């Protein structure tokens, strides 16, 4: 056999090795091509036969290049494949001095009549929050604050109640702005709008930690209303909402959840939200809200247990509490 024939036979043998079917790696399940495949693809047209010396040199160069090329680590995922890190819960700063000037409860505000009023208001709510419940009853630590009409002070009451409970030694508080048509918790506290409740209900990829706001009051967190949507009533009445409130009610055994709800007589959202609550508080503005409005609001809550009233904005005490004096009833 001549040198040229031997070289041709050797090249044919190498090409035959190049088309060996790929084998699946037993550990990774990823198909791994045999090393010879990089020398000559199966679809490459036959090259003219060269002298044995040239063929040997080309084969040696190809082998050297293949040996020097870095071998990919199939066990290591690329950065694009790596799961994205969960967003860390953000922290916001409440201006406690400004809140005190606005007539709100703060731990640093001293022993004021307002602080004492909310100590009286919160005590029966806390007592019922973790009391034994009938089978299938809503968790008692889910507390909704609403009113008959706008402007009666429900948001101020919700914030003050949350701040008062945050002063407790054995409880933490989550304040939820559920007035999704006219969210005002963040605005009242001087904070910018954020994603929140509606975003959690619309986007099932969001986690509570993505939207929850921690505050400089260590025992108080806030969940904003989030992005406005015309389907708010349906979302609040959905099974997704039921699952969400169940999760936030039971995630921490010491947690109280305060919901600032829309007014009862203006929207259907308040009644949808009430179906998930363990306790309901109706804020009534003194010397302004009519008896008819209160009666109609309470009629819409027929069948719900643990409905309470806060008589708000009485004018018995001089000073700053003249504007915001709260009595529980």
N, C-alpha and C positions, 0 to 999 in steps of 0.2 A: 504494500500500500504506500503511495507516494506521500510526501509531506503535506501537499495541498489537500489530498483526500482525508488524511488524518485530522487536519485543521477543520475541514468542513464537518466531519463527523462529530468533532468536539463541540462545535458551535451548535449543531442540531441538538446534541444532548443537553446543552445549557438552556436552549429555548424550550425543550420539553419540560425541564424542571421549572421554568418560569410560569407555566400554565397549570401547575398543581393547584387544585381547588383550595380556597381559604379554609382554615380551621377555626372553630370557635374556641376561645380561651375558656378553660373550664371554670376559672375563678371569676372572671369578669363578664362572660357571655358576649364579649366584643369580638368580632371577627378579626383575626390577625393574619395578615398576608405573610407567606414564607419569604425569607430574605432574598431569594433568587428573583422574586417578582420585580424588584426594583432595577434589575439589570437589563431586562428586555421585556416590555409589555407584550401580552399575547397577541395584540392586534398589530404589532409592528411588522411591516413588510420585510421579507428576507433581504439581507444585505449581500452584496457580492462577496464571494469567498476570497479572503486575503491570505497571504502567506502565513505559515504557522507562527512565525516570530511576531508579526503584527497582531495576530489574534491573541496570542498569549499576553502581549503587553497591554492590549485593550482590556482583557479580562482581569489582569492584575490591577490596572488603574481603577476599574469599576469596583472591584472588591475592596481596594483601599479606601475609595470614597465612601462606600457603604459602611465600612468599619469605623471611619472617622465621624460620620454623621451622628448627631445625638439621637438616641432612641427615645420616643415619647413615653412618658410614664402614664400608662393607661389607667392606673389606679387613682391618679390625682385629677380631680375635675378642674376644668378651666375656670378662670374668674367669672366668666359669663354664666357658667353652670352653677356657681356657688349660690346658696339661698341668701336672699337679702336679710340683713339684720333687722330685728324688730325695733321700731322707733321707741326710744325711751320716753316715758311720760314726762311732759313738760311742766315747768314750774312757773307760776305767775306771782307777782308781788301785789298784795292788797295794801292800799294806803289806809292803814288803821286809824291814823289821825284824822284823815278826811272823812272816814266813815263815822267816827265819833262826832264830828262837826255836823254831819248830815242827820244825826239822831238815830244812830244804829248801835247795836250791842257790840262792844269790843272788850276783850279781857283787860286791856289797859285803861279802860274808861272809868274804872272805879265802881263803887256801889251806888249806882243811880237807880231812880225809880223805874226806868226802862229795863235795866238789867234784872231788877227784882220781879217786874211783871212777867218777863219771859222765863224766869225761873219757875214761876207759878204755872205758866202755860205749858211748859215742857214736861213737868213732872208726871201728870196722868198719861201723856202721850208715850213717855218712856216706859211707864209701868205696863201699858198695854202692848208695847212693841214686841216684847219677848215673853208675853204670857202664853199659856197653853191655848192652842187654836183648834177649832173643829176641823175634822178631816176635810181637806179640799179647800179650806179657807185661805184667802190671800195672806201673805206674810204681814205681820203687824208692824214691821219696821219700815214698810213702804207708806209714807205719809204725803198726801196731796193737799196743797193749799190752793184754794180757788176763791171766787167771789161771784156775786150776781152780775155785776157790771164792771167795766174798766174804771180805774182811778180810785178804788177803795183801799188800796195799800197792800194787796196780796204779795207783791214782789218784796216789799220792805219787810213784811211779816215772815216770808220764806227765808230771806237772808238773815234776819234777826234770830229766828228760831234755829237756823243752822249754826249761827255763831254762838248762840247760847248752849246748844248741845255740844259743840266743839270744846266748850269749857269743862265738860264732864271728864272725870278721870278714867271712866270705863267704856267710853264710846268714841267712835269716829263717825264722821258725817260726810255724805255725798250729796251735794246740792245740784239738782238737775233742772235746767231751764226747759220745761216742757211746753211753754207758751210759744209754740213754733210759728204762729202767725205774727206775733209781736214780741219777740224775745227781748227781755230787758234786764236780766240778771247781770250779764257782763257789762252792759252799758251803765247800769246803776253803780257798779263797782269800778267804773273807769277803765275797763279792759276792752281790747279790740275783739271783733267777732272772730269766732273759731269754728272749726268743724266740730260736730257733736252728735246728738241723739239721732237726728234724721239721717245723717251720713252712715251711722251704724246700721240703721234699719234698711237703707237702700243698698249699701255695699257690703256683702257678706265676707269680703276679704279683709275688711277693717277689724281691728281688735280694739277692745276698750282702752288698752294702753296707748293706742295711736291718737286718741282724742281726749283722754282724761287730763285735767289740769290740776296739778298739785299746787298748793298755796303756801305762803309763809306762815300760815296757821297750820301747824303740823297735822292736826286731826281733821282738817277740812279739805276736801277735794271738790272740784266743780266739773260738771258735764254740761257744755253749752247746748243750745237748741240745734245748732248746725244749719245746713243748707235748706232754705225754704223749698217746699214742694207742694203742689196742689193735691197730692194724695196723702196729706198728713193724717187725716181722720182714719183712712183705711190702714195706714201704717201703724198708728197707735192701737188700733183694734186687732192687729194681725197676730198670728202665732209667733212671728219673729219678735214682736214687742213682749209677748208673754214670756218667751224664753229669755229675753234680755233682762227683764225685771226680776225674774226668778234667779238668774245668775248673779245680778248685783245685790240682791237681797241676801243671798246665802254665801257669797264669796268670803266675807269676813263675819264672824259670829257677833262682833260688837258694833256693826255698822247700822246707822240710821240713814235712810234715803229720803230726802225732802224734794218733792216735785212742785215747782211753780207752774201751776196749770192755767190755761186760758179761762176767762169768765164763763160761767155756765149758760148765761142767757144770750150769748153772742155767737158761739160756735158749738159744733157737735163734738169737737175734739176733747173737751173736758169730760163728757160722759164716757167717751171711749177710754180715756185714761183712767177714769174712776173704776172701771171694771177690773183693773189690775191691783187696786190699792187695798191696803189693810186698814187704813185710817184716813178720814177726810176732814179737813178743816175749812170752813167757809168764813171768809173775812167780810165783816159788815161795817160799813163806814157810818160812824155815829152822826146823827142829825142830818143825814143826806139820803142814805139808801131807804127806799120806801118799804113798808111792810109787805106790799104786794110783790115787790121784786124778791125779797127774802123768801116769801112763801113759795113763789114759783121756782126759785133755785132749789129749795129743799124738796119740792115735788119731783124735780128731775133726779133727785138722789134717793127716791123711795126704793126700799129694798136693800139699800146699803147700810151696814151696821157701822157703829163708831163714827158717826157724823158729829162734828163739834163746831162751835161758833167762836170767833174772836171779834169782840166789839172794839173797833179801831177808831183812833183819832178823837177820843173824848177830850174834853177841855177842863179837867178838874185840877190839874197840877200846873203851876206856873213854870216858866223857863222853857228849855228845849223840849221837855216832855209834853208841853202844851200842844205841840203839833203831832207828836207820835207817842201817845199813851195807850197802852194795850191792856185790855181786860179780857180774861178768859171766861167763857160761859158755855 
